[in-house]
Amino acid sequence: MTYDQPAAPRPERLVTHDVATGEWTLEVDPNYGGSRTYPDGLRYEESARETYRIRRDDPLSASALSEWTIRLTRGEDGDAEIVTRTELRATAADFIMDSRIEARVNGETVAKRAWHRTTPRTSV
């Protein structure tokens, strides 16, 4: 098996602060596995990014976003890809989750789903 280094690696963690809006952002590249090629020619590619945001004067502005793409290819034999996205946030009354997933084969979407969940905040 061979491991491939990204052409332009992102920093593992990047913290930014927008002074004008008071928003702090933390971007995380977990780099759990990266890309690799197995002896039989199967190539596994993985890309992930997690983004956390909050404004200094508004605790309810906090959000967490997770975006993942996993792709499997083997020469001309096929190309399968899964793309996911989930965002978590809250209001004074609820926790909110929005998610979506899409599966592609040879670039064509073969399945997708999106859902929205709201969970009441039961403790103060």
Buried (B, 14 or more C-beta within 10 A) or exposed (E): EEEEEEEEEEEEEEEEEEEEEEBBBBBBBEEEEBBBBEEEEBBBBBBBBBBBBBBEEEEEBBBBBBBBBBBEBBEEEEBBBBBBBBBBBBEEEEBBBBBBBBBBEEEEEEEEEEEEEEEEEEEE
